[in-house]
Amino acid sequence: MMIRCLAISICAAGLALAQSATTPAPGTPPGPRGRGGFGRGGDWGPGGIFSRNGEARLTKQLGLNATQQNTLHTALMSAEVQRKGLNEQARSLRTQLSAAVKAGNEGQIESITRDMSALQQQETSIHARTLATVYGSLTADQKTKFEPMMNRELGVPGPRPAGRGPLPRRPNAQPPAAPPQ
């Protein structure tokens, strides 16, 4: 029974993640949703490096020269080609997963979710290698400007933007202990 609950939870989480959408900023035209890959839109985040306008925005923000622009373009197009194959495989796996869930076949569910995890690992690798290629082509000043963008793409926690104030406290959180005097 515990395994069945775990398998159903994993399936539900996977389906919810596959259908999740990001809300665009006000005034932003509608476009692809999600981080991309695996049928979630084909855009790697609203306003991100891998977005539809990411190449032009990065060129402008960092002042890329022609060689750097070529490196950026080549890296992004290469990543896109690699991701297309993964998207097709993932679509097939999601269809298989749906059939396995309907049939209650726990063995198939485990096998398919393992395969989906392997595809996610490949997508993350493609993403990180592309960022590494771009980062390697930048000057020291450009790297300083690029790092927050890169960290956002990788999901690395960082400082909160100015003007947001302290993090909200949890309702039952205890106040910090007074320092010894």
N, C-alpha and C positions, 0 to 999 in steps of 0.2 A: 504494500500500500504506500509506503514511504517513497519508494522508487517511482511509482506512478505519479504521485503528487509532485515530486521533483521534476519529472519529465514534462508534466503539464505546465509547471511554472516556467521552465526553460522555454517551452514552445510559446507560451503567452508573452513572455518578455521579448522573445525574438520577433514575434508578429507585431507587438506594440512598437518595437524599435524600428522595424521595417516600414511601419506606417506613420512614424512620427514626422512632424513638420515643424519647421522653424517659422516664426512670425516675422515678416519683413518689417523694416523700419517704416514709419509713416512716410508716404510720398514715394516709396520704392515701387517700381513697376513689378507686377507679378512675374515670377520666374520659377525655375526649378527649385525644389525643396530639398532640405536635408543636407547631409554631408557628402552625398554622392555615393557612387558605387552601389552595387547590389540593388539596383532598381529604385533608389531613393532620389532620383532626380538628375544626377549627372553633374551637379554643381557641388563643390567641396566646401560649401558654407557661404552664407550671405556675406559679401564683402571680403571674403578670404582670398588668399593668394591663388587658389585654384578656381575661383569664380569666373564667370564669363568675362568680366572686365578686369580681372586680377592682374593680368599681364600689363595692360596699359596703366593701371593705377600704380603698380609697383615701379614701372619705368619712370613715371612722373615723380613719385615720392622719393625715390632713391637717386634719380638723375643717372640712369644707366646709360653707358655708352653703347655703341653699335655691337661690339663683341659680347657684352653682357646681355644685351637684348636678345641676341641670337642664342646664347646659352640658355636663357630663361625660356624662350619660345620652344627650343628643341626639347628641353627637359619636360615642359608641360605637355607637349604633344606626345612625347614618348610615354608619359604616365597615362595619358588618355587612352592611347592604343592598348596598353597593358590592361587597363581597367575594363575595357569593353569585353574582353574575354571572360574576366571574372564575373561581370554582371550577368552574362548569359548562363554561366555555370550556377550562379546563385539563384537565378530565376528558376532553373530546373530543380535545384535542391529544395526551394520553398514549395514548389508544386508537389514534390515527393514527400516533403514533411507534412503537408496538408493531408495527403492520402494516408500516411502512416498514423497521423493523429486520429483521423476518422475510423481507421481500422483498429486503433488501440494497440498497435504493434510497437511495444516498448523497445525492442531490440533495434528496429529500423529507426525509431526516433533518436536513440543514442548515436547510431552510426551516422545519420544525416546531420545531426547537430555537430558532431565532430568534424565532418566535412565542411560545414558552414564556418566553423571556427578556423579551419585551415585557410579558407578563402579570406576571412577577415584578417588573418595574419599576413597574407600576401598583399592585401590592399594597404595595410599599415606600412609594410615594408616599402612598397612603391612610393607611397606618400613621403616617408622619411628620406628615402634615397633621392627623390626629386628635390626636397628641401635642401639636402646636403649639397647637391650639385649647384643649386642657386647660391647658397651660402658661400661655397668655395670660390665662386666667381666674383665676389664683392670685395671692395676695398675695406679697410678698417672702419672708416666713418660710415660706410653703407651697412656694414655688419651691425654696428651699434643701433642703427635705425631699424634694421631688419629683424633683430632678435625678438622684440616684443611680438611682431607679427608671426614669426616662426613659432614662438612658444604658444601663441594662441592656436595656431594650426595643430600643434602637437598636444594641446590640452594641458600644458604645463602651468601650474598655478603661479600667479605672480602678484605683484602689488595691485591693490585696488586703484581704479582711476581717481584722480584728485576730485574733491568735491562730493564724494559719496559718503563721507563720514565713517564712523566705526561700524563694524559688523553688528547686527542686531543680536541681543542676548536671547537665549532660550528662556521660556517662561519659568522653568524650574531650576535654572542655573544658580549656583551659589556664587555670591560675590567673591572676588579674589581675596585671598588672605592678606592681611596687613603685613608688611615686611617687618622683621624683628628689629627692635631698636636698641 
